[in-house]
Amino acid sequence: MQLKFYFQFAVSQPCLFTVDNAQFIDEESWDFLEDLSADSHAILVLSLRPFSSSNPPCEAAIRLIGHDMTKKIKLGELIC
């Protein structure tokens, strides 16, 4: 139900969605993000670590991360 609300909100006006540790979200959430990016005014900002063999990416994650409109920024080591 919440996802439907977010989607309707993003279709009607520009908005920013941020997801931290996106490598841990479930397949349904990746599907939602993929639909959101295609059918709304939303900008998605995802932070994620590389997927592992025990937690491989789902098909929606592969498509969204590999999309030609996706901008990837690889961060180096953070030094305090």
C-alpha positions in Angstrom: 0.0 0.0 0.0 2.8 2.4 0.8 4.5 1.7 -2.5 1.4 2.7 -4.3 1.2 6.0 -2.4 4.9 6.8 -3.2 4.4 5.9 -6.9 1.3 8.1 -7.2 3.2 11.0 -5.5 6.2 10.6 -7.8 4.1 10.6 -10.9 2.4 13.9 -10.0 5.5 15.9 -9.1 9.3 15.7 -9.0 10.8 13.9 -6.0 14.0 12.3 -4.8 14.2 8.8 -3.4 17.3 7.7 -1.6 18.1 4.1 -0.6 21.1 3.2 1.6 22.6 -0.3 1.4 20.5 -1.1 -1.6 22.2 -4.5 -2.0 20.0 -5.7 0.8 16.6 -4.7 -0.6 14.2 -7.4 -1.8 13.2 -8.2 -5.4 9.8 -6.5 -5.0 11.5 -3.3 -4.0 13.8 -3.5 -7.0 10.8 -4.0 -9.2 9.2 -0.9 -7.6 12.3 1.2 -8.1 12.6 0.1 -11.7 8.9 1.0 -12.4 9.4 4.3 -10.6 12.4 5.3 -12.6 10.6 4.5 -15.9 7.2 6.0 -15.2 7.6 9.1 -12.9 9.5 12.3 -12.2 11.6 10.6 -9.5 15.3 10.7 -9.2 16.8 7.7 -7.4 20.0 7.8 -5.4 21.1 4.4 -4.4 24.2 3.5 -2.3 25.2 -0.1 -2.4 28.2 -2.3 -2.0 29.0 -5.0 -4.5 26.6 -7.9 -4.5 28.0 -11.3 -3.3 27.5 -14.8 -4.4 25.4 -15.5 -1.4 23.3 -12.4 -2.2 23.2 -12.0 -6.0 21.3 -9.2 -7.7 17.8 -9.9 -9.0 16.9 -9.2 -12.7 15.3 -5.8 -11.9 18.5 -4.7 -10.0 20.7 -5.8 -13.0 18.5 -3.8 -15.4 18.3 -0.7 -13.3 22.0 -0.6 -12.4 23.0 -1.4 -16.0 20.6 1.1 -17.6 22.3 3.6 -19.9 20.7 6.5 -18.0 22.2 5.3 -14.7 25.1 7.3 -13.4 27.5 5.3 -11.3 30.0 7.0 -9.0 32.5 4.6 -7.4 33.7 6.0 -4.0 37.2 5.3 -2.8 38.3 4.7 0.7 36.9 7.2 3.2 39.6 8.7 5.3 38.8 10.4 8.6 
